[in-house]
């Protein structure tokens, strides 16, 4: 778990090897920017070749020194470092995009190379203390090494040059906003051995190439080189800001060794508590989460909704599929009253949908849920894991689109889950003679408006353990939908997680997406 406000940068992450050039060349990308070296030919094919060559060599994590004063910055000091607008890349060129750079500090203690690409030629941008206003950080620009480097970058669009639309910072983390201009969950370039008993490996973007857009272009192309002990890779991002920001991603991966669990298009979010999970309930706010569920559109066309949890112990689930049509971590609940947070606005957090551009074959969407007591740490990870384990010497090609925002390009035509609530089971007014747990799941949308009064809607429920009882599905007029309710009675010797499955039907025809849930009976089952 890493600090979310630094895009999950961590001091434990590895750094791809390079040597910092010592001399500055004359600036050419921007009158206020300095550059390094001479222009060199660049395209995506060249970058893939670099990644392939890198994977053929042993991995070496270099020792790239950072001044002690920079490492010692606390959160407030790091936030006091500002970027000077007149030093933004393309600030003088009247383009629709500008790029500003993050200073090293705190968790972001490993520098990256950043290049501008123009007319097929790449030129490295140089760190310059004049880019930054050090304010009350305690740092002095005159004392910073000239080869310090950057931690990452953020991008502004011409519609608002104050708020950024995307940022890349720390390991292979990046995130973006939609029309609500609110950051939330993050994406990563790759996940290695996430949720396993051994420590997770964090591949890292060590170099970036920013392609200079034309004056009329509303798309920005970013390239990145990824490296880690297990793998190297080449990435191409085409970013189109909007109410739903779109990133078109192409990936070429080159394993150094067999990888047991590789996560493609990994998403990272936070769920501390919600209407379905009040394990952490000592906060004055009713709900605290960046995402409230994992949504999946399977290769056979089934839509699945899996509410997120903050478990007592690390929890791992794999949902097998072949050629998935998409998956994502969603923030479906966008009602401010359900959060009451007027500081970080969880009701405005974007959802993030992964859309494969071609068949990904057999594998599984995997979900890792980690216990957390603190909303500043991410505890949810979702990704695609191919069935065949990557082998050294392979070239693995993936293409997908990332959709960031409140509205996704695809949605179930059937009714969708809008709320999940749980609590003690039984019949009100009757003495309980055994322990049971109640589940109330609300569905809205779909074809409910077409149902006549005499049509009987039934919940179709299954559970891996226990007895399902007291079932019902009745209209819920406030949401123009239906509420399904059932109790689960479990034997005292059942200790582990129980998987539940539910959908609504009429005359055998499904009316809703499929609700999946994983519930662990409490140790104390007094009633």
N, C-alpha and C positions, 0 to 999 in steps of 0.2 A: 504494500500500500504506500503510495507516495502523495506528497502534498499537492492537492489539486490546483491551487493558485499558481503553481509553477509548471503547469502542464505535466505534472508527475516526474519532473527531473529528479534524479536520485544520485547521491554521491557514490552509490555502489555500482552504477552503470559502467559498462566498458566503453572504451574509446578506440575508434579505428585509427591506425597508425598513419602519421604524416609528420613532416618537419616544417616548422614555420619559416618562411622566407625572411631574410633579414633586411632586404632593401626595398624601398618604396619606388614605384615608377610614377610618372606624371598621371594625374587623374584624368579619366576620359569618360567614365560613365555618367558623371555629374560634376559640375564645376566645384562643388563642395566636398567631393569624395576623393580619396586617394585609392590607388590600385597597386597591385603587385605583379611583377613579371611582365611577360608579353602575351598578347592574345594568342589563343591556341584553338584549333578546329574542335568543334563539339557538335554531337548529335546523340540521339538516344542509342543508336547502334554502338557508337564509341563507348558510351557509359556501360552498356551491357558487357562489352568486351573488358572494360576495367574491372567490373564485378566478377566476371569469370576468372580473370587472371588473379585477382585477389584471393578467390576461394581456392586456387591451386597452390597457394602458399600457406605455411603455418601462420596462425593468428598471433599477432604480437600487440599487446596493449601498451601503448607508449606512456611514458611518464611526461605529461605535458604540464609544466609548473604553473601554478596560479599564486599570486601574491597572498600572503597570510591575511592581509587586511581585507582582501576581496572574499576569501573563504569565510572570514569571521563576521560578515554582514548578517544582521538579524533581519527579520521580515520588514520592519518599518524602514530600516536603513536601505534595504534593497529597493523598496518601493519608492524611496526618495530620489532614485536615479531616473532622471527624465531624458528623453531623446529630443534633440533639437530638430524641429520640423524642417528647417532649411537644409538639413543634411540627409533628408529622406531620399532614397533612390528614386530618380525620375521626378523629383520635386520641381525641377526647373524646366521640365520638358512638356508640360501640359498634357500628360497622358491620363488615362482614367484610373491608373493604379499608382500608388506610392508604397514603398517598402521601408520599414524602420527596423532597427536591429536591437536585440536584447543584449544587455551587458552581462558579463559573467558575475556569479555571486550565489550564495546559499547552495541549494541543491544543484543549480546549473553551474557546475564548476569545471566543465570540460568544453573546450571551444570547438567550433565547427568552422570549416571554410565556406565562404559564400562567394559565388561568381555571378557576374552578369553575362548573359549570352546575347549577342547582337550580330545579325547577319552570319550566323553559323560560327562565330568566334566567341570564345569564353575568356573573360578577364577577371581575375580574382580581386575582390574588394578588400581594402585594408582597414583594419581597426585604427581608429583615430580618436583620442580622448576628446577632441573638439566636437565629436558627434553628440556628446552627452553633457547634460547638466547634472552635476553630482550633488547639488543641493545640500541637504542635511545628512547625506550618507556617511560622511566622515572620510570619504576618499578624496584624493586630489588628482586631477587629471595629469598634472605634471609629474606625478610619481608612478603612473601606470606604464608598464612595458609597452613599447611600440608594436610588439608582436603578440599582444594579449589575445586577440581574436574575439569572436562573438559567441554568445550562447545560443542564438537562434534569431528568428525574425517574425514580424507581423506585417500584415498587408492592409492598407486602406484603399477604399474605393472612392471615386470622385463624388458620389452622392453624400458622403459624410467622411471628411478627412480627419475627424477626431477619433471616431470609434473604428476599431479594426474589425475586418470581416473574417480573418483567419490568422492563426499563429502556429508556428512550429517551434517547439522548445522542449528540450530534454529527451534523451534516448531517441525513440522514433515516434514520440507523441505529437499530435497536432489536433486542433479543434477549429470549429467555425460557428458562425451565427446564421440565423435565418432572419426573417422579417421582424422578429421581436428584439433583435440586437442584444441577445442575452447569451453569454457563454454557459455551457453546462458540461455534458459528458465529452469525452475525448475519443479519438481514434488513435491507432498505432500502425506503424508500418508492418510489424510482425510480432507474434508472441511465440516464445520457445519454452516448453515445459511448464506452462502456466497451470497452477492448481495441483501440482504433483508434490510428493513428499520432499523432494530435493529442492534447493533454491531455484527460483525462476531465472532464466537467462534473458537479459534485456538487450536485444539488438539495438544499434544506434545509427542514426543518420549522421555521418561524419562530414559530408560535403553536400552543398546545395548549389544548383544552377538556376538562376532566375532569368527567364527569356523575356527580353524587352518586347512588350506588345506594341502594336501599331496604335496610332492616335485614336482610331475608331474602334479598337477592339475592347470588348467587355469580358474577355477571357484572359486569364493569366496562366502561363505554363511554368511549372516548377519541376525540376529534376532533383533526385536525391540518390546518394550512394549509401547503402546500408552495410554494416559489418558487425560481426560478433564472433565468438569462438566457434560457433557451429555453422555459420552461413554468411554469405554476402549477397547483395542484391542491388538491382537498379530499379528506380521508380520514376514514373512520369505522372504528374498531376496536372490536369487541365481544370482550372477553377473558374466557375461562373457564378458570381454573387447574385442573389435574388431573395424573394420572400422565402423560397426554399433554395438554399445554396447548393449547387451541384459540383461535385468533384468527380471527374472521369479519370480513373486510375489504371495504369498498366504497370505490371510487376514482372520482373525476371529474377528468379532466385537460383543460387548456386550453392548447394550444401557442401560443407567441408567434411561432414560425417553424418552418420545415420541419426535422424532426429525422431525421438519417440512421440512427441506431441508438438506439432507445428500449428500455430493459429494464423489462418489467413483472414485478413480484414478484421483484426481484433478491435472491439469496442470496449471502453472502460468507463464506468459510471459509479454513482453512489446511491445506495438505498439504506437509510438508517431506520426509518419507521414510516408506516403508512396505515391506511384504514384496515388492512388485512394483517398487519404485524405490529403489535404494540409492545414487543419485548423490551425495547428501550422507550419508556414512556414518562421520563422525568423532565421532559422539555415542555415549555408553555405552548409551543406550536403543535398543532394537530398532526402534521405530516412533514417529513424532511426527506426529500429524495430528488435526484436529478432525473431519474427514470423510474417508472412504476411497473414495467413489464417487458418481457422478451416476446416479440412477435415474429412468427415464422410463416412463410408461404412455401409449402413443400413442393417437391418435384411432381407429385401427383395431384396438386391443386388444393390440398387441405390448408386452411388457415388455422393457426394455433396461437393461443394467448397464454403465456405463463407469467403470472404475477411474481414479482421479485420479493425476496425475503432477506432479512438480516439474521442469519442463523446463529445458534450458540457455538457451532463448530463449522470449520470450512466444509462447504458442500459443493459437490461436483456432479453435473448431469450431462449426458450426451444424448442428443436426439438424432437418430440415424436418418439419413435421407440420401437421395441420388438426384443430382442436378437440381439443387434448390433454386427456387425462383427468387428468394430473398429472405432476409432476416434483419432484425434491428432491435435496438433498445429504445423503447418509446416512453414519452411522457404524455400519456393520454389525458390525465386529469389536469385541466388547465383552469380550474376554478380557484381564484385567489382565496376565497373563504376557507378552502380546505387546507391551506398552508399558513395563512396569516403572517407571511413574512414580507415585510415592506423594505427589506434591506438587500436580500439577494434574489428575491422573486423566483421561487421554485416553479410557480405557475407559468413562467415564461421560458423555461428551459427547453432547448430544442430536442426533438427526437432525431434519431439517426438510423437511416435505412440503407442496407447493403444490397445492391442489385447486381448479381453476376452478369457479365456481358456475354458469356458462353457457358456451355456445360462444364460443371466442376466435377462430374463423376460421382463416385460413391464416397461417403464420409459422414460427418455429423456436425450439427450445430452444437457447440459445447458451451455450457454455462458454469461459471465459477462464482460462488457467493461466499464472501469472507466476513466473519463477524467484525463489526466496528462499533465503537462508542463515540466516534467523532465524525461530524459531517465534513470535515476538511480532508478526509482520507477516502479515496475510492475503494470500494469493496466488491464491485461487480465487474466481471469480464465475460464477454461473449465473442465467439469466433467460429470460423469454419475449420474443421480438422479433416484433411483428406485421409481416406482409409489406408492408402499405401504410404508407408513411412518414407520420407525423403532420403535419398541415398547420395553419397558423395559422387561427384562427376555429372550429376543430372543438371539439366536446365528445366526449371519449372516456371511456366508462364501462366499468369492470372490477369484477368481484366475484370473490373467491377466499377460501379458508380456508387458514390456516397451522397445521400440526400440529407441535408441538415435543415430542420425547421419544424413548424407546427403541423404542416400538411405534407403528407407523403404522396408520391406519384401513384401508388397502388394502395388499395384498401379492400377488405372483404366486402362482397356484395351482400352477404348474410349479416345478421345482427352481430354486434361485437360486445365484448365485456366492457362495462363502464365502471364497475365497482366490485370488489371482493371483500366480504366481511366475515369474521369468524368469532366464535364465542362458545360458552358452555351450552350443551344441548339439553334436550328434555322438553317437556310440555309445561308451559306456565300454569301455575296453580296446582300442579300435581307433584307429589313428593318424588324426588329422584331416587331410584334404587340401584343405579349403576352409572358409571361415568360415560359420557358421550360428548362429542364436539360438533358444533353446528357450523355450517357453511351457507352463506347467503351470497348469491352471485347475480348481479344485475346485468341484463342485456338490453341494448337499444339499437334502433335502426333496422336495416334489412327489410323484410316483407311483412313485418308485424301489422302495418296499416291495412294490409289486404285481408287480414283474418276476420272472419265473422264471429259473432258471439258464441256460436255453437261449436266452433272448432276447438278441439282439446289439444292444448300444448303440453307436452310431457318432457321432463328432464331425463336424459339418458346418461346414467351414472355408472362408473366402475371404480373399484378400489383394489389395490394389491393386497390389502389386509383389512380385516374388520367387516362389520355388517352395516350396510347403508339402510337407513330407516327414516321415517317421517318425511317423505319426499313430497314436493309440490312445485308447481310452476304457475304463477298467477300474474295477471296484468298489473303493471306499475305505471299508473297514468301520469305521474309527475315526470317521468322520463320517456313516456310513450313507448314503453317496452315491457319486459317481463322480469320477474324475480324468481330465480330457482333457489329452493331451500332444501337442505337435507342434513341429517345427523349421521355421524359415523361412530359406531360402537366398536371398541377395540378390546381385546383380551389383555389382561394385566401383564402377560409375558411378552407382548409386542413392544419392542424398544426402539427400533430404527425407523427411518423415514417411510411414510406411506404415500404412494403415488395415486392421485385422484384424477379422474377424467370426466368431463361433463359437456354435453351440448343439448340444445333444445330441438325438439322435432314435433311434427304434426303428421299423423297418418304415415309415419315412417320416413317422411322427408325432413332432412336437417334444415333448421331455420337459423342456426347461429354458427359462429366459429366454434372451435373446440377449446375449452378451458382446461388447462393442465395445472395441477398444484401438487406441491410436496409438503406434507405435514408430518411433524414428529410429535408423537404423544408426549405430554409433559410427565416428568417424574412423579409429581404430586397429582394424583387423579382422584382426589377427594371431591365429593359432590354434595 
